[in-house]
Amino acid sequence: MAEYKLLLPSMGEGVMEATIITWLFNEGDNVKEDDSVVEIATDKVDSDVPTPVSGKIVKILKQKDEVAKVGEAIAILEIEGEGTASEEVKTETPAATPDADTLKAIEEPLQTTAASNVEFSGDLYLSPLVKSIAQQENISETELKSIKGSGLEGRITKEDILAYVANRGNQTAPVQAASTPKPAVSAPAATIPVSAGDEIIPMDRMRKIIAENMVKAKQIAPHVTSFIETDVTNVVKWRNKNKAVFEKREGEKLTFMPIFVKAVVKAIQDFPMINVSINGENIIKKKNINIGMATALPDGNLIVPVIKNADQLSLSGLAKAINDLAYRARNKKLRPEDTQGATYTISNVGSFGNLMGTPIIPQPQVAILAIGAIVKKPAVLETADGDVIAIRNLMFMSHSYDHRVVDGSLGGMMLKHVHDYLENWDLNTEI
């Protein structure tokens, strides 16, 4: 029999390590090729690690809540044959090495605004466990940058930060400028009274991440929201005419979402300053149009998979990409890179029967569109013979944008263009 080292696989650009959540098999269990053997977590997404070989797990090297680096062995399997083997770790080779300024821009650093260090800038790669320790110990970003990491590419490991904490009292702490403390997500300033019969439900890992991100987003960006009501009767007629044919031809459902994405992409092309991020006092104008798609999960949590280069996809391509991402999101099959790089986000609150909403802008984006439910209503139509009242399919849209860089004129005009593209949808559009 031979030993096989199961390695933590590459999980996309910028993801260098992951935290073990749960082992799905125990030592001594037999596994088959492609069985998912362990659930792991990164800052972006939870996913499973399958085994590329069949065999028996003889030793688990990384336990629950421990951090493993990409390429590090997490378990040893006993397989047929002789000797020792290991899984090949595939890594992406970049076309060129960017300079430091370019790296800071493309990594979309978040702005640290509080001495309580609930967040850290994007040029610090921290695993969920290391970040959690840093927050609990109130370790500042400046202190973190002073820690010499022993991990891959100099990253800070759990052992590094614990060693720093143990010796912290013997070091000179850097002086921090006074600032208003940021309210903690999981530790409110005032004790919340608990009455008899109340149930205390601890947040799961994903809910904690969502909570932190939402608080951070509201504190960073001054939100403004514009609203518009849109007649989508042509869109409804076109979909009704094409959905059966499309499903028969492609084996895919035709929802309204690809149409909404297509209209948003065209409006972004009209107003490219919506497709930006803020880095300090600089505005980064994004070349690619990557559309985030807010997706509700069966467990009640939320995730935002990303349609990459949406401007390069046809309606058919958008429909397939959206269906694929939605399916994998709800079945925990997303890869870390599937949730990275969004430049603009759409939230379909209409899927819950809501007429409108005021969504929170995901950092570091500067705008998000909420799409409400499509409702049949009487509406006034202008005709050559005068005004008439007819039953139409109407829908509200709300556009939230970051007032630091998007004023009412830009945010409102962009929304109006989405409205126009949907109202004037060509019934003869091919798919």
C-alpha positions in Angstrom: 0.0 0.0 0.0 1.1 3.6 -0.6 0.6 6.9 1.2 -1.2 9.7 -0.6 -1.0 13.3 0.7 -4.2 15.2 0.1 -3.2 18.8 -0.4 -5.3 22.0 -0.1 -5.9 22.9 -3.7 -5.6 26.4 -5.3 -8.7 28.4 -4.8 -8.2 31.4 -7.1 -6.2 34.5 -7.2 -5.4 36.1 -3.8 -6.7 33.1 -1.8 -3.7 31.6 -0.1 -5.2 29.7 2.8 -8.4 28.3 4.2 -9.9 27.3 7.5 -11.1 23.8 8.1 -14.8 23.8 9.0 -15.8 20.1 9.1 -14.3 16.8 8.1 -17.0 14.7 6.3 -15.1 11.5 7.0 -13.1 10.2 10.0 -9.7 8.5 10.2 -10.2 4.9 9.1 -13.0 5.7 6.7 -12.8 4.6 3.1 -13.4 7.3 0.4 -14.0 7.1 -3.3 -12.5 9.3 -6.0 -14.3 12.7 -6.2 -15.9 12.2 -2.7 -16.0 15.5 -0.8 -13.9 14.8 2.3 -13.7 18.2 4.1 -15.5 21.6 4.1 -13.3 24.6 4.1 -13.9 28.4 4.5 -12.2 31.4 3.0 -13.1 35.1 3.6 -15.3 34.8 0.5 -17.1 31.4 0.3 -17.4 28.0 1.9 -16.6 25.0 -0.4 -15.7 21.3 -0.3 -12.5 19.6 -1.1 -12.9 16.4 -3.0 -10.3 13.6 -3.1 -8.9 12.8 -6.5 -8.1 9.2 -5.5 -9.9 6.3 -3.7 -8.4 5.0 -0.5 -8.6 5.0 3.3 -8.0 8.1 5.4 -5.2 7.1 7.8 -4.4 10.5 9.3 -6.1 13.9 9.4 -3.4 16.5 9.6 -5.5 19.7 10.0 -8.3 19.7 12.5 -11.5 21.8 12.7 -10.8 25.6 12.9 -7.1 25.1 11.9 -5.7 27.0 8.9 -4.1 25.3 6.0 -2.0 27.0 3.3 -2.6 26.3 -0.4 -0.4 23.3 -1.3 -0.1 22.1 2.3 -1.1 18.5 3.2 -4.3 18.2 5.1 -4.7 14.5 5.3 -2.9 11.2 4.4 -4.7 8.5 2.5 -3.7 4.9 2.1 -4.0 3.8 -1.6 -3.1 0.9 -3.8 0.5 0.8 -4.9 3.9 1.6 -3.4 5.7 4.8 -2.2 4.3 8.2 -1.5 2.3 10.4 -3.8 0.5 13.8 -3.5 -2.0 15.8 -5.3 -0.6 18.2 -7.9 -1.3 21.8 -6.9 -2.3 23.9 -9.9 -1.4 27.5 -9.7 -2.1 30.3 -12.2 1.0 32.0 -13.7 0.4 35.7 -14.2 1.2 37.3 -17.5 3.3 40.0 -15.9 4.3 41.1 -12.4 2.5 44.4 -11.5 4.3 47.1 -9.6 3.3 48.0 -6.1 1.0 50.8 -7.0 -0.9 48.6 -9.5 -1.2 45.8 -6.9 -2.7 48.2 -4.4 -5.2 49.3 -7.0 -6.3 45.9 -8.3 -6.6 44.4 -4.8 -9.3 47.0 -4.1 -8.2 47.9 -0.6 -10.8 48.9 1.9 -10.4 52.0 3.9 -9.7 51.4 7.6 -11.7 54.1 9.5 -11.6 53.1 13.2 -9.2 52.3 15.9 -11.1 49.2 16.9 -9.8 47.5 13.7 -13.0 45.6 12.8 -11.6 45.7 9.2 -8.2 45.6 7.6 -7.1 47.0 4.2 -7.0 44.8 1.1 -3.2 44.6 1.0 -3.3 42.4 4.1 -4.1 38.8 3.3 -5.6 37.4 6.5 -7.3 34.1 7.0 -10.7 34.1 8.8 -9.0 32.7 11.9 -6.1 35.2 12.0 -8.5 38.1 11.4 -10.7 36.9 14.2 -7.7 36.7 16.6 -6.6 40.2 15.5 -10.1 41.6 16.2 -10.4 39.9 19.6 -7.0 41.1 20.7 -7.6 44.6 19.2 -4.4 44.4 17.1 -4.1 47.4 14.8 -3.3 47.2 11.1 0.0 48.9 11.8 0.9 46.2 14.3 -0.1 43.5 11.9 2.2 44.9 9.2 5.0 44.7 11.7 4.6 41.0 12.2 6.9 38.9 10.0 4.7 36.1 8.6 6.1 32.6 8.3 3.4 31.4 5.9 3.4 31.2 2.1 4.6 34.5 0.5 5.1 35.9 4.0 1.5 35.6 5.1 0.7 35.7 8.8 -0.2 32.3 10.3 -2.1 31.5 13.5 1.2 30.6 15.1 2.7 34.0 14.1 -0.2 36.1 15.6 -0.4 34.0 18.8 3.3 34.4 19.3 2.9 38.1 18.8 0.1 38.3 21.3 2.2 36.3 23.9 5.1 38.8 23.5 3.0 41.9 23.0 3.5 43.3 26.5 7.3 43.4 25.9 6.9 45.4 22.7 6.4 49.1 22.1 2.9 49.6 20.7 2.7 52.0 17.8 0.9 55.3 18.5 -2.5 55.4 16.9 -4.3 58.6 16.0 -7.5 59.1 18.0 -10.7 58.3 16.1 -14.3 57.4 16.9 -14.5 53.7 17.8 -16.5 51.6 15.4 -19.4 49.7 17.0 -18.6 46.0 17.1 -20.9 43.7 15.3 -21.0 40.9 17.8 -20.4 42.9 21.0 -22.9 45.8 21.4 -22.0 48.6 23.7 -25.1 48.0 25.9 -26.2 44.7 27.3 -29.4 43.5 25.6 -31.9 42.2 28.1 -33.0 38.6 27.7 -36.4 37.7 29.0 -37.7 34.3 30.1 -38.5 32.2 27.1 -36.2 34.2 24.7 -34.0 32.0 22.6 -30.3 33.0 22.0 -29.1 31.9 18.6 -25.4 32.3 17.9 -24.5 33.7 14.5 -22.9 31.2 12.1 -19.7 32.1 10.4 -21.3 33.4 7.2 -23.8 35.5 9.1 -21.0 37.1 11.1 -19.2 38.0 7.8 -22.4 39.4 6.4 -23.0 41.5 9.5 -19.5 42.9 9.5 -19.6 43.7 5.8 -23.0 45.5 6.1 -21.9 47.6 9.1 -18.6 48.5 7.3 -20.4 49.4 4.1 -22.8 51.8 5.8 -20.0 53.4 7.7 -17.8 53.9 4.7 -20.3 55.1 2.0 -22.9 57.9 2.3 -25.9 56.2 0.7 -28.4 58.0 -1.6 -31.2 56.2 -3.4 -33.3 57.1 -6.5 -36.5 55.4 -7.5 -38.3 54.9 -10.8 -41.3 52.9 -12.0 -40.9 51.1 -15.3 -43.3 49.6 -17.7 -41.9 46.1 -18.5 -44.8 44.9 -20.6 -42.6 44.3 -23.6 -40.1 42.4 -21.5 -42.9 40.1 -20.1 -44.3 39.5 -23.6 -40.9 38.7 -25.1 -40.0 36.3 -22.3 -43.4 34.5 -22.6 -42.8 34.1 -26.3 -39.3 32.8 -26.0 -39.0 30.8 -22.7 -40.4 27.5 -23.9 -38.3 27.6 -27.1 -35.2 28.5 -25.2 -35.7 25.8 -22.6 -36.2 23.1 -25.3 -33.2 24.3 -27.2 -30.8 24.9 -24.3 -32.2 22.9 -21.5 -32.1 26.1 -19.4 -34.8 28.2 -17.7 -35.2 31.7 -19.1 -35.7 34.1 -16.2 -36.0 37.9 -16.2 -32.6 38.3 -14.7 -30.5 38.1 -18.0 -32.7 40.9 -19.4 -32.1 43.1 -16.4 -28.4 42.4 -16.5 -28.3 43.3 -20.2 -30.0 46.6 -19.6 -27.7 47.4 -16.7 -24.6 46.6 -18.7 -25.7 48.9 -21.5 -26.4 51.7 -19.0 -23.0 51.2 -17.4 -21.5 51.5 -20.8 -23.4 54.8 -21.2 -22.2 56.0 -17.7 -18.8 54.3 -17.0 -18.2 56.4 -13.9 -20.7 54.1 -12.2 -18.3 51.3 -12.7 -15.6 52.6 -10.3 -14.1 52.1 -6.8 -12.5 54.5 -4.4 -8.9 54.0 -3.2 -8.1 56.8 -0.7 -8.3 60.0 -2.7 -8.2 58.2 -6.1 -11.0 56.9 -8.2 -10.3 53.6 -10.0 -12.3 53.3 -13.2 -12.8 49.6 -13.9 -12.2 48.2 -17.3 -14.3 45.1 -16.9 -18.0 45.0 -16.1 -18.6 42.3 -13.6 -22.1 42.1 -12.3 -22.7 40.8 -8.7 -26.0 38.9 -8.3 -27.3 38.9 -4.8 -28.6 35.3 -4.1 -30.5 34.1 -1.1 -29.4 30.8 0.3 -31.6 28.0 1.7 -30.2 28.6 5.2 -31.3 32.2 5.2 -27.9 33.7 4.5 -26.9 35.7 1.4 -24.1 35.4 -1.1 -23.2 37.4 -4.2 -21.7 35.4 -7.1 -20.3 37.4 -9.9 -21.0 37.3 -13.7 -17.5 38.1 -15.1 -17.3 40.3 -18.2 -21.0 40.5 -18.5 -20.7 43.0 -21.4 -19.1 40.2 -23.5 -22.0 37.8 -23.1 -25.1 37.4 -25.2 -28.6 37.0 -23.7 -28.2 33.3 -24.0 -24.8 33.4 -22.4 -26.1 35.5 -19.6 -29.0 33.1 -19.0 -26.6 30.2 -18.7 -24.1 32.0 -16.5 -26.9 33.2 -14.1 -28.5 29.8 -13.9 -25.1 28.1 -13.2 -24.1 30.6 -10.5 -27.5 30.5 -8.8 -27.5 26.7 -8.8 -24.0 26.4 -7.4 -24.6 29.1 -4.8 -27.7 27.3 -3.4 -25.8 23.9 -3.4 -22.6 25.2 -1.9 -20.6 24.5 -5.0 -19.2 28.0 -5.6 -15.5 28.5 -5.9 -13.8 31.5 -4.1 -13.2 33.2 -7.4 -16.9 33.0 -8.2 -17.6 35.7 -5.6 -14.7 38.0 -6.4 -14.3 41.1 -8.6 -17.8 42.5 -8.8 -17.9 46.1 -10.0 -21.7 46.6 -9.8 -24.5 44.5 -8.1 -28.1 43.8 -8.7 -30.5 42.6 -6.0 -33.8 41.1 -7.1 -36.1 42.0 -4.2 -39.1 41.3 -6.4 -38.4 37.5 -6.1 -39.8 37.9 -2.5 -42.8 39.8 -3.7 -41.4 43.2 -2.5 -42.2 46.3 -4.6 -38.9 48.1 -3.8 -35.9 48.2 -1.5 -32.9 50.3 -0.5 -30.0 47.9 -0.6 -26.6 48.5 1.0 -23.7 49.1 -1.5 -21.2 46.3 -1.2 -17.7 47.7 -0.8 -15.7 48.6 -2.8 -18.4 49.2 -5.4 -20.2 52.5 -5.5 -23.7 51.5 -6.6 -26.3 48.7 -6.4 -29.7 48.3 -8.2 -32.8 46.8 -6.5 -35.5 45.4 -8.8 -39.0 45.0 -7.4 -41.8 42.7 -8.2 -43.6 42.9 -11.6 -47.2 43.9 -10.9 -50.2 44.3 -13.3 -51.7 47.8 -12.9 -53.8 50.2 -14.8 -51.6 52.8 -16.5 -52.1 55.9 -18.7 -50.8 55.4 -22.3 -50.3 58.2 -24.8 -51.6 57.3 -28.2 -52.1 59.1 -31.5 -55.8 59.3 -30.6 -55.2 60.6 -27.1 -54.6 59.1 -23.6 -56.0 55.7 -22.8 -56.0 53.5 -19.7 -54.6 50.0 -20.1 -53.4 47.1 -18.0 -49.6 47.1 -18.0 -46.8 45.2 -16.2 -45.1 47.7 -14.0 -42.1 47.4 -11.8 -40.2 49.7 -9.4 -36.4 50.0 -9.4 -34.3 51.7 -6.8 -30.7 52.7 -7.3 -28.5 53.2 -4.2 -25.1 55.0 -4.8 -22.1 56.3 -3.0 -22.5 60.1 -2.7 -18.7 60.5 -2.4 -18.3 60.0 -6.1 -21.8 59.6 -7.5 -24.1 62.6 -7.4 -27.8 62.6 -8.0 -27.5 63.5 -11.7 -25.2 60.6 -12.5 -27.0 58.1 -10.3 -30.4 59.2 -11.6 -29.5 59.3 -15.3 -28.0 55.8 -15.1 -31.2 54.5 -13.5 -33.2 56.3 -16.2 -31.2 54.6 -18.9 -31.9 51.2 -17.4 -35.6 52.2 -17.3 -35.5 53.2 -21.0 -33.8 50.0 -22.2 -36.4 47.9 -20.4 -39.4 50.0 -21.5 -38.3 50.0 -25.1 -37.3 46.3 -25.2 -37.6 45.0 -28.8 -40.1 42.1 -29.1 -38.0 40.8 -32.0 -34.8 40.5 -29.9 -33.1 37.2 -30.7 -31.8 34.8 -28.1 
